[in-house]
């Protein structure tokens, strides 16, 4: 006897897992993640209403919805202090201060353009567009941002949008460290004699160095425009009547190092400024321009009380 063929049955969908056996919205969450407090979800890069979703790391349950500014850890990260996580650890350890006050909570918001922020007592630069450079001026270049007839500092920063100020003049025959910045207040204080920013020079001189020369220079030498003193003097090397000396001075009078050495019968054959305040020239070659790192920027601000 022939057995009738079985009809093929359509595949039934697997039962939906979830609460209540109702198979619909009355049950569980349908696989969705619960919303974060305040209705935000931690989905990086998602879009809501055509706008990018806020980063979940910006969430602050204590923040006033109308509060302005940028979260402090984000400002620190953008200033190169470290990642946001590192910045949060610094805040938690009480190592960050804003406008003279140690920060006690993570949700603080600041205006990067006006806030004075320090980490471990060192100020960091947070204002947008502020730049600081160290330049090794070569011999033959005028210490001016513009000159119609001679090579000048401006020739090395052509094309930059910032209005840069140079800090510390060097005569055309002297090479070495000059600072460039668009922070006008910083430039003013670095150049002002009341802040007594020390500069270090290495000079090649001709003549025999007297044993008491350092003492004489520290006590002061009479020049045509008044008494001039050095902060420190040392002999680095000498061969016959050629010597290399190091002079530290905070004076800013024109050609002061050359005039001092001429007054003691040791004419200068070559002169290089190797240090300006806390910034050192190091092995930076002539005509090279380099940005200051965050530690150097902090040290410069500290030197002038900013």
FIFITI-197561 format. One record per residue (C-alpha): residue number from 0; chain; x, y, z. Coordinates in steps of 0.1 Angstrom, whole numbers, m for minus. Example, Ala and Ser with C-alpha at 12.3 -4.5 7.8 and 13.67 -1.06 7.14 Angstrom:
2
@num:0, chaine:A, px:123, py:m45, pz:78
@num:1, chaine:A, px:137, py:m11, pz:71
END
This chain:
306
@num:0, chaine:A, px:0, py:0, pz:0
@num:1, chaine:A, px:13, py:34, pz:m10
@num:2, chaine:A, px:20, py:58, pz:18
@num:3, chaine:A, px:8, py:94, pz:10
@num:4, chaine:A, px:37, py:119, pz:7
@num:5, chaine:A, px:40, py:144, pz:36
@num:6, chaine:A, px:34, py:180, pz:29
@num:7, chaine:A, px:64, py:202, pz:35
@num:8, chaine:A, px:58, py:226, pz:63
@num:9, chaine:A, px:71, py:261, pz:64
@num:10, chaine:A, px:99, py:268, pz:89
@num:11, chaine:A, px:85, py:284, pz:120
@num:12, chaine:A, px:104, py:313, pz:135
@num:13, chaine:A, px:122, py:305, pz:168
@num:14, chaine:A, px:103, py:318, pz:198
@num:15, chaine:A, px:115, py:353, pz:209
@num:16, chaine:A, px:132, py:353, pz:242
@num:17, chaine:A, px:121, py:378, pz:267
@num:18, chaine:A, px:99, py:383, pz:297
@num:19, chaine:A, px:62, py:376, pz:300
@num:20, chaine:A, px:58, py:352, pz:271
@num:21, chaine:A, px:40, py:380, pz:253
@num:22, chaine:A, px:66, py:381, pz:226
@num:23, chaine:A, px:65, py:419, pz:223
@num:24, chaine:A, px:70, py:452, pz:239
@num:25, chaine:A, px:53, py:441, pz:271
@num:26, chaine:A, px:83, py:419, pz:279
@num:27, chaine:A, px:120, py:428, pz:284
@num:28, chaine:A, px:141, py:454, pz:268
@num:29, chaine:A, px:143, py:437, pz:234
@num:30, chaine:A, px:181, py:436, pz:236
@num:31, chaine:A, px:186, py:473, pz:240
@num:32, chaine:A, px:210, py:487, pz:266
@num:33, chaine:A, px:196, py:509, pz:293
@num:34, chaine:A, px:200, py:546, pz:289
@num:35, chaine:A, px:226, py:564, pz:310
@num:36, chaine:A, px:215, py:590, pz:336
@num:37, chaine:A, px:201, py:621, pz:319
@num:38, chaine:A, px:189, py:601, pz:289
@num:39, chaine:A, px:224, py:598, pz:273
@num:40, chaine:A, px:238, py:566, pz:260
@num:41, chaine:A, px:275, py:557, pz:259
@num:42, chaine:A, px:276, py:552, pz:222
@num:43, chaine:A, px:307, py:569, pz:208
@num:44, chaine:A, px:301, py:584, pz:174
@num:45, chaine:A, px:263, py:579, pz:174
@num:46, chaine:A, px:241, py:606, pz:160
@num:47, chaine:A, px:209, py:620, pz:174
@num:48, chaine:A, px:187, py:643, pz:155
@num:49, chaine:A, px:214, py:648, pz:129
@num:50, chaine:A, px:240, py:660, pz:155
@num:51, chaine:A, px:269, py:639, pz:169
@num:52, chaine:A, px:261, py:625, pz:204
@num:53, chaine:A, px:280, py:640, pz:232
@num:54, chaine:A, px:310, py:619, pz:244
@num:55, chaine:A, px:299, py:600, pz:275
@num:56, chaine:A, px:331, py:611, pz:292
@num:57, chaine:A, px:317, py:646, pz:293
@num:58, chaine:A, px:287, py:635, pz:314
@num:59, chaine:A, px:286, py:652, pz:348
@num:60, chaine:A, px:256, py:644, pz:370
@num:61, chaine:A, px:262, py:675, pz:391
@num:62, chaine:A, px:266, py:700, pz:362
@num:63, chaine:A, px:242, py:729, pz:357
@num:64, chaine:A, px:226, py:725, pz:322
@num:65, chaine:A, px:233, py:762, pz:316
@num:66, chaine:A, px:269, py:761, pz:328
@num:67, chaine:A, px:294, py:774, pz:303
@num:68, chaine:A, px:330, py:763, pz:297
@num:69, chaine:A, px:349, py:731, pz:289
@num:70, chaine:A, px:355, py:703, pz:313
@num:71, chaine:A, px:389, py:707, pz:330
@num:72, chaine:A, px:402, py:672, pz:321
@num:73, chaine:A, px:395, py:679, pz:285
@num:74, chaine:A, px:414, py:712, pz:286
@num:75, chaine:A, px:443, py:695, pz:303
@num:76, chaine:A, px:444, py:667, pz:276
@num:77, chaine:A, px:442, py:693, pz:248
@num:78, chaine:A, px:471, py:712, pz:264
@num:79, chaine:A, px:493, py:680, pz:262
@num:80, chaine:A, px:493, py:672, pz:299
@num:81, chaine:A, px:481, py:637, pz:292
@num:82, chaine:A, px:451, py:617, pz:283
@num:83, chaine:A, px:418, py:625, pz:299
@num:84, chaine:A, px:422, py:595, pz:322
@num:85, chaine:A, px:456, py:608, pz:333
@num:86, chaine:A, px:442, py:643, pz:337
@num:87, chaine:A, px:414, py:629, pz:360
@num:88, chaine:A, px:440, py:612, pz:381
@num:89, chaine:A, px:460, py:644, pz:385
@num:90, chaine:A, px:428, py:662, pz:396
@num:91, chaine:A, px:419, py:634, pz:420
@num:92, chaine:A, px:454, py:637, pz:435
@num:93, chaine:A, px:450, py:675, pz:442
@num:94, chaine:A, px:478, py:684, pz:417
@num:95, chaine:A, px:457, py:708, pz:396
@num:96, chaine:A, px:448, py:743, pz:405
@num:97, chaine:A, px:426, py:768, pz:387
@num:98, chaine:A, px:430, py:805, pz:394
@num:99, chaine:A, px:449, py:798, pz:425
@num:100, chaine:A, px:425, py:772, pz:440
@num:101, chaine:A, px:432, py:735, pz:441
@num:102, chaine:A, px:404, py:716, pz:422
@num:103, chaine:A, px:384, py:693, pz:444
@num:104, chaine:A, px:360, py:676, pz:419
@num:105, chaine:A, px:361, py:662, pz:384
@num:106, chaine:A, px:331, py:681, pz:370
@num:107, chaine:A, px:347, py:716, pz:370
@num:108, chaine:A, px:343, py:736, pz:338
@num:109, chaine:A, px:367, py:764, pz:328
@num:110, chaine:A, px:372, py:790, pz:301
@num:111, chaine:A, px:405, py:780, pz:284
@num:112, chaine:A, px:410, py:816, pz:272
@num:113, chaine:A, px:410, py:832, pz:307
@num:114, chaine:A, px:416, py:805, pz:333
@num:115, chaine:A, px:451, py:803, pz:349
@num:116, chaine:A, px:457, py:765, pz:352
@num:117, chaine:A, px:487, py:750, pz:370
@num:118, chaine:A, px:498, py:713, pz:373
@num:119, chaine:A, px:522, py:707, pz:402
@num:120, chaine:A, px:526, py:744, pz:405
@num:121, chaine:A, px:536, py:748, pz:368
@num:122, chaine:A, px:514, py:769, pz:346
@num:123, chaine:A, px:501, py:754, pz:313
@num:124, chaine:A, px:492, py:773, pz:282
@num:125, chaine:A, px:455, py:767, pz:274
@num:126, chaine:A, px:444, py:798, pz:254
@num:127, chaine:A, px:438, py:789, pz:218
@num:128, chaine:A, px:464, py:802, pz:193
@num:129, chaine:A, px:491, py:811, pz:218
@num:130, chaine:A, px:525, py:799, pz:206
@num:131, chaine:A, px:561, py:800, pz:220
@num:132, chaine:A, px:593, py:793, pz:200
@num:133, chaine:A, px:630, py:792, pz:206
@num:134, chaine:A, px:651, py:805, pz:177
@num:135, chaine:A, px:688, py:802, pz:172
@num:136, chaine:A, px:697, py:835, pz:155
@num:137, chaine:A, px:727, py:833, pz:132
@num:138, chaine:A, px:753, py:860, pz:127
@num:139, chaine:A, px:742, py:886, pz:102
@num:140, chaine:A, px:705, py:886, pz:111
@num:141, chaine:A, px:689, py:917, pz:127
@num:142, chaine:A, px:669, py:913, pz:159
@num:143, chaine:A, px:638, py:927, pz:144
@num:144, chaine:A, px:606, py:913, pz:129
@num:145, chaine:A, px:610, py:934, pz:98
@num:146, chaine:A, px:638, py:953, pz:81
@num:147, chaine:A, px:637, py:966, pz:45
@num:148, chaine:A, px:674, py:960, pz:38
@num:149, chaine:A, px:688, py:932, pz:60
@num:150, chaine:A, px:679, py:897, pz:69
@num:151, chaine:A, px:657, py:897, pz:100
@num:152, chaine:A, px:637, py:874, pz:124
@num:153, chaine:A, px:605, py:879, pz:104
@num:154, chaine:A, px:621, py:861, pz:74
@num:155, chaine:A, px:621, py:829, pz:94
@num:156, chaine:A, px:584, py:830, pz:103
@num:157, chaine:A, px:569, py:841, pz:70
@num:158, chaine:A, px:535, py:826, pz:64
@num:159, chaine:A, px:525, py:822, pz:101
@num:160, chaine:A, px:492, py:839, pz:110
@num:161, chaine:A, px:502, py:849, pz:145
@num:162, chaine:A, px:517, py:883, pz:153
@num:163, chaine:A, px:549, py:873, pz:170
@num:164, chaine:A, px:570, py:893, pz:193
@num:165, chaine:A, px:607, py:887, pz:198
@num:166, chaine:A, px:621, py:886, pz:233
@num:167, chaine:A, px:657, py:896, pz:239
@num:168, chaine:A, px:678, py:915, pz:213
@num:169, chaine:A, px:711, py:903, pz:200
@num:170, chaine:A, px:734, py:925, pz:180
@num:171, chaine:A, px:739, py:915, pz:144
@num:172, chaine:A, px:773, py:900, pz:151
@num:173, chaine:A, px:760, py:878, pz:179
@num:174, chaine:A, px:743, py:845, pz:175
@num:175, chaine:A, px:722, py:825, pz:199
@num:176, chaine:A, px:689, py:821, pz:216
@num:177, chaine:A, px:659, py:844, pz:211
@num:178, chaine:A, px:623, py:837, pz:221
@num:179, chaine:A, px:593, py:844, pz:199
@num:180, chaine:A, px:558, py:844, pz:212
@num:181, chaine:A, px:524, py:860, pz:205
@num:182, chaine:A, px:517, py:863, pz:242
@num:183, chaine:A, px:522, py:901, pz:246
@num:184, chaine:A, px:522, py:901, pz:284
@num:185, chaine:A, px:547, py:873, pz:286
@num:186, chaine:A, px:570, py:891, pz:261
@num:187, chaine:A, px:568, py:923, pz:281
@num:188, chaine:A, px:577, py:907, pz:314
@num:189, chaine:A, px:606, py:887, pz:300
@num:190, chaine:A, px:621, py:919, pz:286
@num:191, chaine:A, px:614, py:941, pz:316
@num:192, chaine:A, px:645, py:947, pz:338
@num:193, chaine:A, px:625, py:945, pz:370
@num:194, chaine:A, px:621, py:907, pz:365
@num:195, chaine:A, px:659, py:902, pz:363
@num:196, chaine:A, px:657, py:874, pz:338
@num:197, chaine:A, px:692, py:859, pz:335
@num:198, chaine:A, px:709, py:853, pz:302
@num:199, chaine:A, px:740, py:831, pz:297
@num:200, chaine:A, px:766, py:839, pz:271
@num:201, chaine:A, px:797, py:821, pz:258
@num:202, chaine:A, px:824, py:844, pz:246
@num:203, chaine:A, px:856, py:838, pz:227
@num:204, chaine:A, px:880, py:865, pz:239
@num:205, chaine:A, px:916, py:875, pz:231
@num:206, chaine:A, px:940, py:880, pz:259
@num:207, chaine:A, px:952, py:865, pz:292
@num:208, chaine:A, px:925, py:860, pz:318
@num:209, chaine:A, px:934, py:876, pz:351
@num:210, chaine:A, px:928, py:855, pz:382
@num:211, chaine:A, px:906, py:881, pz:398
@num:212, chaine:A, px:885, py:889, pz:367
@num:213, chaine:A, px:854, py:872, pz:380
@num:214, chaine:A, px:855, py:892, pz:412
@num:215, chaine:A, px:860, py:924, pz:393
@num:216, chaine:A, px:831, py:917, pz:370
@num:217, chaine:A, px:808, py:908, pz:399
@num:218, chaine:A, px:817, py:940, pz:418
@num:219, chaine:A, px:810, py:961, pz:387
@num:220, chaine:A, px:828, py:978, pz:358
@num:221, chaine:A, px:822, py:1015, pz:351
@num:222, chaine:A, px:810, py:1020, pz:315
@num:223, chaine:A, px:799, py:1052, pz:298
@num:224, chaine:A, px:763, py:1047, pz:307
@num:225, chaine:A, px:769, py:1035, pz:343
@num:226, chaine:A, px:781, py:1007, pz:364
@num:227, chaine:A, px:776, py:972, pz:350
@num:228, chaine:A, px:778, py:939, pz:369
@num:229, chaine:A, px:777, py:902, pz:359
@num:230, chaine:A, px:759, py:876, pz:380
@num:231, chaine:A, px:784, py:848, pz:373
@num:232, chaine:A, px:817, py:844, pz:354
@num:233, chaine:A, px:838, py:813, pz:347
@num:234, chaine:A, px:867, py:804, pz:325
@num:235, chaine:A, px:858, py:774, pz:303
@num:236, chaine:A, px:891, py:770, pz:283
@num:237, chaine:A, px:922, py:788, pz:273
@num:238, chaine:A, px:951, py:783, pz:248
@num:239, chaine:A, px:977, py:809, pz:248
@num:240, chaine:A, px:959, py:843, pz:244
@num:241, chaine:A, px:927, py:827, pz:232
@num:242, chaine:A, px:900, py:819, pz:259
@num:243, chaine:A, px:865, py:807, pz:261
@num:244, chaine:A, px:845, py:822, pz:290
@num:245, chaine:A, px:809, py:820, pz:302
@num:246, chaine:A, px:791, py:851, pz:315
@num:247, chaine:A, px:757, py:852, pz:332
@num:248, chaine:A, px:740, py:886, pz:334
@num:249, chaine:A, px:705, py:900, pz:338
@num:250, chaine:A, px:713, py:934, pz:323
@num:251, chaine:A, px:697, py:942, pz:290
@num:252, chaine:A, px:718, py:972, pz:278
@num:253, chaine:A, px:729, py:973, pz:242
@num:254, chaine:A, px:761, py:952, pz:236
@num:255, chaine:A, px:766, py:949, pz:273
@num:256, chaine:A, px:788, py:918, pz:272
@num:257, chaine:A, px:810, py:931, pz:245
@num:258, chaine:A, px:815, py:964, pz:262
@num:259, chaine:A, px:822, py:948, pz:296
@num:260, chaine:A, px:850, py:926, pz:281
@num:261, chaine:A, px:865, py:955, pz:261
@num:262, chaine:A, px:866, py:975, pz:293
@num:263, chaine:A, px:889, py:948, pz:309
@num:264, chaine:A, px:911, py:945, pz:278
@num:265, chaine:A, px:896, py:912, pz:265
@num:266, chaine:A, px:880, py:920, pz:231
@num:267, chaine:A, px:853, py:895, pz:220
@num:268, chaine:A, px:860, py:875, pz:189
@num:269, chaine:A, px:828, py:855, pz:190
@num:270, chaine:A, px:796, py:856, pz:211
@num:271, chaine:A, px:767, py:831, pz:216
@num:272, chaine:A, px:737, py:834, pz:239
@num:273, chaine:A, px:731, py:798, pz:252
@num:274, chaine:A, px:704, py:804, pz:277
@num:275, chaine:A, px:675, py:829, pz:282
@num:276, chaine:A, px:658, py:825, pz:316
@num:277, chaine:A, px:649, py:788, pz:320
@num:278, chaine:A, px:652, py:780, pz:283
@num:279, chaine:A, px:685, py:765, pz:270
@num:280, chaine:A, px:698, py:765, pz:234
@num:281, chaine:A, px:712, py:730, pz:237
@num:282, chaine:A, px:723, py:715, pz:204
@num:283, chaine:A, px:698, py:736, pz:184
@num:284, chaine:A, px:715, py:747, pz:152
@num:285, chaine:A, px:716, py:782, pz:138
@num:286, chaine:A, px:685, py:792, pz:118
@num:287, chaine:A, px:664, py:765, pz:135
@num:288, chaine:A, px:630, py:774, pz:150
@num:289, chaine:A, px:614, py:750, pz:175
@num:290, chaine:A, px:583, py:752, pz:196
@num:291, chaine:A, px:588, py:752, pz:234
@num:292, chaine:A, px:575, py:721, pz:251
@num:293, chaine:A, px:549, py:723, pz:279
@num:294, chaine:A, px:575, py:721, pz:307
@num:295, chaine:A, px:595, py:750, pz:291
@num:296, chaine:A, px:563, py:771, pz:287
@num:297, chaine:A, px:554, py:765, pz:324
@num:298, chaine:A, px:589, py:774, pz:335
@num:299, chaine:A, px:588, py:807, pz:315
@num:300, chaine:A, px:555, py:817, pz:329
@num:301, chaine:A, px:568, py:809, pz:364
@num:302, chaine:A, px:599, py:830, pz:359
@num:303, chaine:A, px:578, py:861, pz:354
@num:304, chaine:A, px:551, py:854, pz:379
@num:305, chaine:A, px:523, py:845, pz:355
END
